[in-house]
Amino acid sequence: MTRAIALAQDPEDIRAQKEYIAYSKEAHSYSPAIQRLLELSEDYVPGAERAFKAGKPAIWCQANGFVPVLLYSLGVIPVAAGEMGRYSAKEDMLIAEDTYQFPVETCSMVKCVVAQWHKRAKTGTINRILANSSGCEPYNMAWEIVKKHGYDVFSNEIIYRGPTVKGERLEQLVKFTIGQMLDVAEWLTGKRAVDESRLKVEIARKNRLLGKLRQVLELRRAHPFYMKSLAIILTLNVGLNNYFGKPEEFERAIDELILELTKAPINEKELQKVIALVWAGGVGQEFGIYEAIDQAGGALLGLRSVPFRLYRQDLPPLESIARWIYDNSNAGAGVYAREVLDSEVERLKARGVILYGYIGCSYSTVNREMFRRFFHEKGVACVNLEGSFQTGAPTGQVLTRVKAFVEMLAA
Ligand code: SF4
C-alpha cells in the first residue's frame, strides 16, 4: 500500500549511497521489517569487521554461489567485497589509477574494491580474500596486486557451465566443483574436509529462505509498492545470498516481512496502475536509479536472482551444492540467466525489462545485448543502461532514460 509520508530529505539532493539507505528507511517508516533489512544491509561490512576484531573468522569474497553456505558451515562470515563500493568516491578511482596503474576505462567495481582494500591494508581488519577466477580479468589483476599489500589471497577456479553441457561433461563439472569446495575448506581450516552435518543445516536454512523469499515475491504482486526498489534489490541480490553476515537476524526480518505483507490491505487502485518491471542486472551502486523507478510508478517485481530451484536434500551435501549451482541462473552461460528472466516476465506479465551493467564490463555487455535481442523479438520492451560503481548520484542521462522508459510503458 502506498503511504503519503513527509520525508526529511528530497531524494534529488542525495549524493551518497549511505544517504539513500537512510532515505529509504524513512520512506518505509510503516514497515519495521523493511527498516530492519535496510539496517542489516547498512551494517553488513561494519558488522563483519567488528565481529572479526572480536575474534570471529571472516573473509572477503564474492559471497554468492557455494561460498556462503560452505563458509557458514565452517563458522566463517562471508563478506561481499563488492559491498564496499558504498563507501567509495572519486578519490578511490584515483587510488586505483594512480597507485596501481589501473587504466581509466577499467570497470569501476574493481577499482573501488581495490582502493578500499588499499585503505584497509594492515589496519587490523579482515585480511583474507577468497578470490574467484570466474570473476573477470580486471578482478584477477586486483587479487595479484593486493597480495603484495599483506592480504592472504586464495583463488578458486572458474565455475562455468556452457550452454550445451550435460551428461558426462556435467558430471565432471560437479566432481570438479566438489574438489574446489574442499580446497577452500583446506585453505580456511587446514583440513581438506567439511562437517557434513553442519553443511546440511546450512542447506536446510538456505532452502527455507529461498521458500520464504518466493513467498515475499508472490505477496508483493498484491502489494507492489510496499517494498520499494532499493529495499527489494538489496534483500534479494545481497541478503538472500549471504544474509548480510547475520543469518538468524536476516531470517527473523524476512518472517516479519511476510507477516506484514499478509496483513497489509490490498489497494485496488494501485494494482490497476502498477507497471511491473523485471530487473536484469546486479545490485548497482547508483541507488538513485531505484528511486527514479519508484517515482515514475514502476515496481521491480521480478529479478534475475529470483529463487529458482531448491537444493536437493536427498544428496550428500557437497554434491547437492554443486548441482544447485549448475542448475541455476549463475551456472555460466547467459542462457541460464535468460531462462529465469523470461520466466519472471511471463509470471508477472511484466511490461518491461531493465538491463543494467557497469561501464567497462565487457562480460555483462555481451549478455545484456543477448537479453535485449531475445526480449525485443518477443515484443517485451527493454532499456539497456550502463552505470558506474562509485558512490554519488547517478548521472542525469541514466536517470532520464529510466524515467522516460517507465513513463513510456505507462502511456
Ligand atoms: S562488472 Fe564486469 S568487469 Fe566489473 S568486476 Fe564484474 S565482471 Fe568484472
Boltz pocket constraint, residues with backbone or C-beta under 6 A from the ligand:
constraints:
  - pocket:
      binder: B
      contacts: [[A, 107], [A, 108], [A, 109], [A, 110], [A, 135], [A, 136], [A, 137], [A, 138], [A, 139], [A, 358], [A, 360], [A, 361], [A, 362], [A, 363], [A, 364]]
      max_distance: 6.0
